Amino acid sequence: MFSSLKLAWYRNQLRSSKAGKRIAAIHGLGSLRRDDFGALVRSALLDPIPTVREAAFTALLDAGDPGKGSTLKQVLIEGAEDLRKATLVEITRSKDPRAEALLGDALLDPTPEIRAMAAKAVGSAKSIDSVPLLMGAVSDTDARVRQVALQALEGKVEHWEHIVPIFHSLSHKDAGTRNAASELLNELPKAQHESIIARALTDLEHRLWDRFEVLDHVWRSKWLSPQIRHQLLKRCSESQDTRCIGLLAKGLASETPADVDLAAQALCSSHWPRQKVVIQLNACESLALGRLILRTTNISVDQANGQVSFVRGALELLQALSFDALARAIRYSDPAVRIIAIWLLSTQKHHQLPEMLFTVAFDTDPRVQAIAQNTLRGIDAHSVFKAFKAIMNDGAADQEKANAALSWIISSPDDKLIKLLISGLDDTDMKFRYICAVAVGACAHDLTEAVRVKDKAIKVKHDIDESMRIRVARSSSPYSSGGSDRAVMN
């Protein structure tokens, strides 16, 4: 009878507005040692006052029966979602090692949010072996749980059997999981990171190199030694995954000749679909394209006899490159590359070809100059004049390109081009009219009898812009050199 009165009193006190009375009620209920203690106190885990929640948590933990399992464990397994979540919050706050032992059960909770919270708590636990628990969570069905588990493993991964599942996570369909795995691997100490990457590229048991995502991670590693890079390119050349083409294309930019040779040989072989290789090469920068061209052209006759397949494949690739890719190659430092790029560009008959040739018409290398100027002379005058006008009217055009274009127009005139320049004196743009007038004046000595400087003078005599009439008058001599072409542009 007395015990029943106590029970009623404590239950009533649990509903008190004062936190101290609620805490006293929790302790009082614990002193009764009732089998239904857990059911009586569970609701206190949701109390708004932290000290009350902590008292309920500790009391439930103390009430556990080693033979039947902790009452707190039963809350985690059987309780409503809000109770399970509240219990887990208290577990993360508690310093009691008995509480940490319950985290493994929380990782099996049916609610993903609770499993994610448990994974985070396991990561910060001090008195339990957290790595096996977290490795299980790495393969959880929920993306958030996987990501939290991978983040919680930072600084804890040491053994190869734990590294392998992380590498597998790099190819997970969920982007968040892939990113978390990549970040975890990148945060490993340098020596350990280099060691596991080297093993990933050589381990015959797991053959991790068969996964493109593993190869891609290795390439993007902040610690990529020359030895590992070469081994990586070798694995890429052996792969059946066409995504490896992109890594091989990047390998062309390596400073190691052996890497460039390996990448070039692989890309030019019949192993890969030609169209996909061209797509990747078209995205390459000048350095990679230049290296490929050099690798192709630096083959002696004797070597070519033994590399017929490579040479044929390389030529097919180079001839299939886009205009933009070849335009980047034309800026390569080696004149031999620039010459080949000009030749390849000339075969495309692209409308921007004259504009591109203007940039190398006065190249520092006389051989490049010669092939560029000869190619320009082979293009019809209308196309050249159209490109010239486009450059001059482009306010954002490179000054050096504009000067080069004007210099070539002045130094390499023909009757058709001069007639087009004279037609430019009627252009609506004053600046372009002036440029055409000075250009005609500079090359007037090459005019035929059918075209005279006086015709030019008649046209500009009535120009609406006074400053132009004055400027043209200064360069109106039929034999004038026209002054500096740079002065025209400035």
C-alpha angles and dihedrals in degrees: 000000000000090000091053091052090051091050092051091047094051093046089052091048090054086069094051119126090228117084093211092059091048091052091048090051091053091053091045093052089050091055090058090063093212122173090230093053092115093054090048097050103034094091090061088069085074094050113132092228114080094213091056092049090048091050091051092047094050092045092051091048091050091048094062118124110218089211096054104026130260120305086226089056089054089054090054091050104036107020127103117270094259090052093048090049092048091048091052091050089055091047090057090050096045122093092200110117089214088065094054090055088066093060093085088062091048090056087063095051114131091231113083093209091058092046089052091050089048092051091053090048092049089054092058096041115118106191102047134068096253101177098076091048093048093046087058090051091051088074094044117139091237120078095215092053091050093050094048091048092051091048091048090054092066110126093007104080115099112136126076093232088063094045095056096065089049090054088049089054089061088074097044115132090235112085093208091057091048092050093047091051092048092049091049092053092045091053092059115110113271097251093048093044093052090046096053093044091053089049093046089058094048108029105117095191098063100020091206090172088074087075113081091207090062091051091046091051091051091051092051093046114127088222105053111154121201091248093052092044091055092047089049093052089049091054090047091053089054096045126104092210109105090208086076088072089078092055091048090051089054088050089066088072093057118123089222113090092210090058092049091048093049093047093046093048091050096046094047095048123098089245092096132054103262094222093055091049090052091051091055094044091050087061094051125108125242093269096058094043091048092051091052092050092048092048089054098045097042093073119112123221091256091050092047091059089061095041103046093134092051094047092048092048093046093051091049090052095046093049090050095052118117123253091249092053092051089046087059091047090054088068093058115125097237113082091214090063092048091051093051090046091053091050092049091047091051091059092059099062089213118177090234094053096101091050091051092047091053088066092060100031088100097033118161089245113073092212091057089046092053097050092043094050094043090051090050091052089055093058118089115261094241092059092047093048091047091053090045091053093047091055094046093049094046107099091195094049118128109262092222091053091049092050091047091051093050092045092053093047090053096043098044108040128162131179095261093049093047091051088053090049089052089050086056089066087078093052116128092231111085095205092052091047089054093048090050092048094051091044091053090047091050094054099030093117088069095056118118123234089264093063120049134182089236087068088058091047091053090052097049094039090080098038112141093227113079095197089057093051089052094047093047091050089060092057101034098111111118089227099040118129087221093236124255115344087212089059088056091058097043 
